[in-house]
Amino acid sequence: MSHTPLNPELPQRWRLRNPSSGREVVLTAQPGIRYVDRETGEELEVAGRLLPLAPTPSWLPWAVETLRICPTCEQLVQQDLNYCPYDGRRLPPLGDPPPGRQAKPTGS
Ligand SMILES: [Zn+2]
């Protein structure tokens, strides 16, 4: 173990999925350990890692709320920039979502 109190190593969080029901759970999983669905007892398969990848000093993910995609070069850029740092093109004003990307009403 090489972590220090100033830079603790955080455990990796994983998305695990029940292959038959499609239900997903997020937990701090250890490699080499089998996880089963609490309700059905079926074995869960790893669906993916959650960002950020361990080890990292931060839980903060890349925030979708603070980034947008440059319409010219399609790089992720901070929303408060007026010009794209990659190609220097002027970015469109905020509050003007590109067509087809409007948020859908949520609720299930
Ligand atoms: Zn760009």
Boltz pocket constraint, residues with backbone or C-beta under 6 A from the ligand:
constraints:
  - pocket:
      binder: B
      contacts: [[A, 70], [A, 71], [A, 72], [A, 73], [A, 74], [A, 75], [A, 84], [A, 85], [A, 86], [A, 87], [A, 88], [A, 89]]
      max_distance: 6.0
